[in-house]
Structures are given as structure tokens and as C-alpha cells.
Amino acid sequence: MQVIQEFASYTEWLESLEKLSDSDWNKQIDSEKWSIKQIVLHIAHWDNHLLNVIIPSVKNGEGMIFPDFDSFNARATKRAEKLSGDVVLKESLQSRRALITMLESLSEEALTYKTTANGVSHDSHQGVPYSLHVIIGEFIEHDRHHMKQVESILK
């Protein structure tokens, strides 16, 4: 499925970060914002949530449950402070690759199965029923947003 290939292309972008130094990994978007390391680990935490919580619940015919974004993101960014860029990168590649493998193993029916997100049936931006396919599309946008931020820091 096109959307999975697009989602998988993030791993190539991650691999391009292998050359970063420790000081690069710790560069921030802004003095009040996240570092590259925090951004990358933040995405990996969401990948793990999709892998361990969202996909299993959809496979069981249950709705998708997303945690409170702020506290979930705070845990990821706090954890990133304790890790090296290399560890964050390895973990991120591992999470995304596992997630892609899981998504590729699902039938088209499972990917397009109509479900809910925190009890809501339709995506408020697109007005379409929620499904894994729709959620993956949203996460691709999320990836792109953060990739642009990282690229602007590295320029």
C-alpha cells in the first residue's frame, strides 16, 4: 500500500542522521523547544504506541486509544535527555522498522477497517471515518512536520 511505503521512507531519512555529532543531536529548534534527539525519540515513542497499543486494539475490533499528548510527549523528551544520539537513532530505526513490518502483515481490510479514535468515529480534519490507513496518513504529516524542523536546525 502506497501509504505504508511513504511511512517507511522515514527510515531512510533517519539513516541520514547517522553522521550527526553529539552536539548536533542536542541542537534545539529554539531556546524553548526540543532538541533533534528529543524530536526523533518523540516520533519513536508514537511508533511504539501504534505498534503496541493501536494496532492490537484495531485487530481486536476495538477503538484506538491515544493518551494525553502533552504528558506522553513529555515522557519521551525527558527520556531523550538521558540517551545518546546513537541510542535514540538505533531505537527509532528499530521501532519504525517493526511498525512497518507489522503494517505490511495486515490485510487491506484490516488497514481500512472503520474504527474510532478516543471514541470519535470521524477525523475532524478530513471528515472521513477513522481507520489505521487514515491514522498512518496523519502520522506521515507528523513525521514531515518534525523532519522540516530538524532540517532547519541542521542548515
C-alpha positions as a Markdown table, in Angstrom:
| # | Residue | x | y | z |
|---|---|---|---|---|
| 1 | Met | 0.0 | 0.0 | 0.0 |
| 2 | Gln | 1.3 | 3.4 | -1.0 |
| 3 | Val | 0.8 | 4.9 | 2.4 |
| 4 | Ile | 2.9 | 2.3 | 4.1 |
| 5 | Gln | 5.8 | 2.9 | 1.6 |
| 6 | Glu | 5.6 | 6.6 | 2.3 |
| 7 | Phe | 5.6 | 5.9 | 6.1 |
| 8 | Ala | 8.6 | 3.6 | 5.6 |
| 9 | Ser | 10.6 | 6.3 | 3.8 |
| 10 | Tyr | 11.1 | 7.9 | 7.2 |
| 11 | Thr | 13.7 | 5.2 | 7.9 |
| 12 | Glu | 15.9 | 6.5 | 5.0 |
| 13 | Trp | 15.7 | 10.0 | 6.5 |
| 14 | Leu | 16.7 | 8.6 | 9.9 |
| 15 | Glu | 19.7 | 6.9 | 8.4 |
| 16 | Ser | 20.8 | 10.3 | 7.1 |
| 17 | Leu | 21.2 | 11.4 | 10.7 |
| 18 | Glu | 23.9 | 8.7 | 11.4 |
| 19 | Lys | 26.6 | 11.3 | 10.7 |
| 20 | Leu | 25.4 | 13.7 | 13.4 |
| 21 | Ser | 27.7 | 14.6 | 16.3 |
| 22 | Asp | 26.6 | 14.7 | 19.9 |
| 23 | Ser | 26.4 | 18.5 | 19.7 |
| 24 | Asp | 24.2 | 18.2 | 16.6 |
| 25 | Trp | 21.9 | 15.8 | 18.4 |
| 26 | Asn | 21.5 | 18.3 | 21.2 |
| 27 | Lys | 20.8 | 21.3 | 19.0 |
| 28 | Gln | 17.4 | 22.8 | 19.7 |
| 29 | Ile | 14.8 | 24.3 | 17.3 |
| 30 | Asp | 14.6 | 27.3 | 19.6 |
| 31 | Ser | 15.8 | 28.0 | 23.0 |
| 32 | Glu | 12.4 | 26.9 | 24.4 |
| 33 | Lys | 12.0 | 24.0 | 22.1 |
| 34 | Trp | 13.0 | 20.3 | 21.7 |
| 35 | Ser | 16.4 | 19.1 | 20.5 |
| 36 | Ile | 16.9 | 16.9 | 17.5 |
| 37 | Lys | 17.3 | 13.9 | 19.9 |
| 38 | Gln | 14.1 | 14.8 | 21.6 |
| 39 | Ile | 12.2 | 15.1 | 18.3 |
| 40 | Val | 13.4 | 11.8 | 17.0 |
| 41 | Leu | 12.7 | 9.9 | 20.2 |
| 42 | His | 9.3 | 11.6 | 20.4 |
| 43 | Ile | 8.4 | 10.0 | 17.0 |
| 44 | Ala | 9.8 | 6.6 | 18.1 |
| 45 | His | 7.5 | 6.7 | 21.2 |
| 46 | Trp | 4.5 | 7.3 | 19.0 |
| 47 | Asp | 5.7 | 4.4 | 16.7 |
| 48 | Asn | 5.8 | 2.2 | 19.8 |
| 49 | His | 2.3 | 3.3 | 20.8 |
| 50 | Leu | 1.0 | 2.4 | 17.3 |
| 51 | Leu | 2.8 | -0.9 | 17.4 |
| 52 | Asn | 1.9 | -2.0 | 21.0 |
| 53 | Val | -1.5 | -0.3 | 21.6 |
| 54 | Ile | -3.2 | 1.0 | 18.5 |
| 55 | Ile | -2.7 | -1.9 | 16.0 |
| 56 | Pro | -3.6 | -4.7 | 18.5 |
| 57 | Ser | -6.8 | -2.9 | 19.6 |
| 58 | Val | -7.9 | -2.4 | 16.0 |
| 59 | Lys | -7.1 | -6.1 | 15.2 |
| 60 | Asn | -9.4 | -7.0 | 18.1 |
| 61 | Gly | -12.1 | -4.8 | 16.7 |
| 62 | Glu | -11.7 | -2.2 | 19.4 |
| 63 | Gly | -11.3 | 1.5 | 19.0 |
| 64 | Met | -7.9 | 3.3 | 19.0 |
| 65 | Ile | -6.9 | 4.9 | 22.3 |
| 66 | Phe | -4.5 | 7.8 | 22.3 |
| 67 | Pro | -3.0 | 9.1 | 25.5 |
| 68 | Asp | -2.9 | 12.7 | 26.6 |
| 69 | Phe | -0.4 | 14.2 | 24.1 |
| 70 | Asp | 1.4 | 16.6 | 26.5 |
| 71 | Ser | 2.3 | 14.0 | 29.2 |
| 72 | Phe | 3.1 | 11.3 | 26.6 |
| 73 | Asn | 5.4 | 13.7 | 24.7 |
| 74 | Ala | 7.0 | 14.9 | 28.0 |
| 75 | Arg | 8.0 | 11.4 | 28.9 |
| 76 | Ala | 9.7 | 10.9 | 25.5 |
| 77 | Thr | 11.5 | 14.2 | 25.6 |
| 78 | Lys | 12.6 | 13.7 | 29.2 |
| 79 | Arg | 14.0 | 10.2 | 28.4 |
| 80 | Ala | 15.9 | 11.6 | 25.4 |
| 81 | Glu | 17.9 | 13.8 | 27.7 |
| 82 | Lys | 19.5 | 10.7 | 29.3 |
| 83 | Leu | 20.3 | 9.0 | 26.0 |
| 84 | Ser | 23.0 | 9.5 | 23.3 |
| 85 | Gly | 22.0 | 10.4 | 19.8 |
| 86 | Asp | 23.2 | 7.0 | 18.6 |
| 87 | Val | 20.9 | 5.1 | 21.0 |
| 88 | Val | 18.0 | 7.3 | 20.1 |
| 89 | Leu | 18.7 | 6.7 | 16.4 |
| 90 | Lys | 19.0 | 2.9 | 16.9 |
| 91 | Glu | 15.8 | 2.8 | 18.9 |
| 92 | Ser | 14.0 | 4.9 | 16.4 |
| 93 | Leu | 15.0 | 2.8 | 13.4 |
| 94 | Gln | 14.1 | -0.4 | 15.3 |
| 95 | Ser | 10.6 | 1.0 | 16.2 |
| 96 | Arg | 9.8 | 2.2 | 12.7 |
| 97 | Arg | 11.0 | -1.0 | 11.1 |
| 98 | Ala | 9.0 | -3.1 | 13.5 |
| 99 | Leu | 5.9 | -0.9 | 12.8 |
| 100 | Ile | 6.3 | -1.2 | 9.0 |
| 101 | Thr | 6.7 | -5.0 | 9.3 |
| 102 | Met | 3.5 | -5.1 | 11.3 |
| 103 | Leu | 1.6 | -2.8 | 8.9 |
| 104 | Glu | 2.8 | -4.8 | 5.9 |
| 105 | Ser | 1.5 | -8.0 | 7.5 |
| 106 | Leu | -2.1 | -6.6 | 7.8 |
| 107 | Ser | -4.7 | -7.2 | 5.1 |
| 108 | Glu | -6.1 | -4.2 | 3.3 |
| 109 | Glu | -9.4 | -5.0 | 5.1 |
| 110 | Ala | -7.6 | -4.5 | 8.5 |
| 111 | Leu | -6.0 | -1.3 | 7.3 |
| 112 | Thr | -9.2 | 0.2 | 6.2 |
| 113 | Tyr | -11.4 | -1.2 | 8.9 |
| 114 | Lys | -13.6 | 1.7 | 10.3 |
| 115 | Thr | -12.8 | 2.3 | 13.9 |
| 116 | Thr | -12.8 | 5.1 | 16.5 |
| 117 | Ala | -10.1 | 7.3 | 18.0 |
| 118 | Asn | -10.8 | 8.0 | 21.7 |
| 119 | Gly | -14.4 | 7.3 | 21.0 |
| 120 | Val | -14.7 | 9.6 | 17.9 |
| 121 | Ser | -15.7 | 8.0 | 14.6 |
| 122 | His | -14.5 | 10.6 | 12.1 |
| 123 | Asp | -11.3 | 12.5 | 11.6 |
| 124 | Ser | -12.3 | 16.2 | 12.2 |
| 125 | His | -9.8 | 17.5 | 9.6 |
| 126 | Gln | -10.7 | 15.3 | 6.7 |
| 127 | Gly | -14.2 | 14.3 | 7.7 |
| 128 | Val | -13.5 | 10.6 | 6.9 |
| 129 | Pro | -14.1 | 7.6 | 9.2 |
| 130 | Tyr | -11.1 | 6.7 | 11.3 |
| 131 | Ser | -9.0 | 3.6 | 10.2 |
| 132 | Leu | -5.4 | 2.6 | 10.5 |
| 133 | His | -4.9 | 3.9 | 7.0 |
| 134 | Val | -6.2 | 7.4 | 8.0 |
| 135 | Ile | -4.1 | 7.4 | 11.2 |
| 136 | Ile | -0.9 | 6.4 | 9.3 |
| 137 | Gly | -1.6 | 9.3 | 6.9 |
| 138 | Glu | -1.8 | 11.6 | 9.9 |
| 139 | Phe | 1.5 | 10.2 | 11.2 |
| 140 | Ile | 3.1 | 10.8 | 7.9 |
| 141 | Glu | 2.2 | 14.5 | 8.2 |
| 142 | His | 3.5 | 14.5 | 11.7 |
| 143 | Asp | 6.8 | 13.0 | 10.5 |
| 144 | Arg | 7.1 | 15.6 | 7.8 |
| 145 | His | 6.4 | 18.4 | 10.2 |
| 146 | His | 9.3 | 17.3 | 12.5 |
| 147 | Met | 11.6 | 16.4 | 9.7 |
| 148 | Lys | 11.3 | 20.0 | 8.4 |
| 149 | Gln | 12.1 | 21.3 | 11.9 |
| 150 | Val | 15.2 | 19.1 | 12.1 |
| 151 | Glu | 16.4 | 20.1 | 8.7 |
| 152 | Ser | 16.0 | 23.8 | 9.6 |
| 153 | Ile | 18.2 | 23.2 | 12.7 |
| 154 | Leu | 20.9 | 21.5 | 10.7 |
| 155 | Lys | 21.1 | 24.1 | 7.9 |
